[in-house]
């Protein structure tokens, strides 16, 4: 069980798409805290990457702080909104779908690949790394939804793909806004 194995073991199981991790992600305060920790680490990683770029472009301290706050909020709010959307679609598709809180842990674990988001600062590879991490996270969320809603992979993918483009567009808009600080 994820709650008993620590954050780094949970991250390893999440990034290797270990279905048992997502199956066992029960709605307990410990697993919810662990999942939120992973989401916050993902947000911090994204913020670190943004700040490094802003520092290299010699931005102001105020702009760097604003970028950190924007990155942190966008990832955390995105997590809750995506989970809510998946839950609502799951309710529509399956009458005995678990509650919203039951999906927070498995979907939070699925954010584990985003912990490597700081690598997007690597010149010439940043965009490719960002796309790889987004795809990896999408696959992890599909596994989390499949296990969390107890549905087939095809249905889980359909549910996740309905909101994924919106998250990517919002992420792109936030990055565009951050570039205004250069």
N, C-alpha and C positions, 0 to 999 in steps of 0.2 A: 504494500500500500504506500502511496506517495507520501502521505503525511508522516510516516514513520521512517522514511529513508533519507530525508534531507533535501535541500534545494538542488544541489548539484546532481544527485542521482535522479531526481525528478526531471531536471533539465535534460540529462542524457536520455532518459526514457522518452521524453517528449520529442526531442529532435530526431530520435531514431524511429518515431511513429509507433511506439510500443502500444498496441491497442489495449493491453491489459491495464496500463496506467490510466487510460481514459475510462475504461470500464470500472475500475476501482475508485475513481474520483468521487467519493461520496460527499454529500453536503454536510461537512463538519466545519467548525470554526478553524481547525488546523489546516485542512486542505484549502479552504477559501483564503486563508492568510498566505499559504504557500503559493497559490495561484496568483493572488494579487502581488506578491513579491516578484514573481516572474514578470508580470506585466509592468511593474515599476522598473525592474532592471532593463526591460526592453525599452521603456520610455527614456531612461537615463542614457542608455547606449545611443539612442537616436539623438538625444540632446548633446551628448559628447561629440558626436560626429558633426553636428551643426555648429557647435561652438568652435571646434578646431578650424573649420572652414571660415567662420566669421573672424576668428583671431588672425588667421593667415591673410585675410583681406583687410586687416586692421580696422575693424569696426569699433564702434564705441562700446563701453561697458553696458550702457543701458540697452543697446540693441542685442548684445549677447545675452543679457538676463532675460529680455523679452523672448528671445529665441528659445532659451531653455524652458521657460514657462509654457510657451506655445507647443513645443515638442512634447513635454510631459503631459499636458492636458489633452493634446490630440490623440496620443496613444491610449491613455487611460479612458477617456470618453469614448473613443472608438471601440475599445474592448466592451464597455457596457452597452453601447448602442448595437454593436454587431451581435452580442449575446442576446439582447432583447429581441432583435429582428429574427434571429434564428429560433428563439423560443416561440414567438408569435407564429411564424410560418410552420414550425413543428406542431403547434396546437391545431392549426388549420388542417394539416396533413394527417395528423394522428390524434385521435380523441383522448388517448391515455398518455399524452406527452407529460414528461416530468415538469416540475415548476421551474421558473426562471432561475432561482437560486441554485438549483441542482445543475444547471449548465454553466454557472460561473467558474467552477473549478476546472472542468475539462477544457473549456475554451481558454481559460487563463493559462493552463499548461501549454496549450497550442501556440502561445506567443513566444515560446522558448527560442525558436530560431532568430527572433528579432533581437535577442541579446547580443548578437554579432553585428548589429546595425552600425556600430562605430567603424567597422571596416569599410564603409562606403566612402570614407575620406581618401582611400587609395586612388591616386591619380589614374585616370583612364579605365579603371575597373569599378569605380563607385556605382555607376548606374547598373552595370551587370550584376554586381553583388546585391544591390537593392532589389532587382527583379528576382534574383535567385532566392533571397530571403522572403520576399512576398509570396512566391510560389510555394516555398517550403512551408510557410505559415499556413497558407491556404490548404495544403495537403494535411497538415496537422489538425486544422479545424475540421476538415472533412472527417478525419478519423474520430475526433472528439465528438462530433455530432452523430456519427454513425453509432458510436458506443453509448453516448448519452441519451439518444432518443431510441436506441435499439431498432434501427432501420437499416436497410440495405445501403451500400456505398453509393449507388447511383442516386438515390433519393437524398442522401446526405450532401452529395456534391451539388445537386440541384438547389438545395436550400442555401448552401454556402455561397454559391455563385450568384444568387440573386442580389446579394448586398455587397459582395467583394468589389465590383467595379466602382461603386459609390465610395467605398473606403479608399480605393486607390486614387480616385479623382480628388477627394478631400485632401489626401496626403500630398498630392501634387500641387494643389492650391496653396497649402501651408508652406511648402518648399518655395513656391514662387513668391509668396509674401516675405519669407525670410531673405530671399535674394535682394529684396528692396533695401535691406539693411546694409548691403555691401557699399 
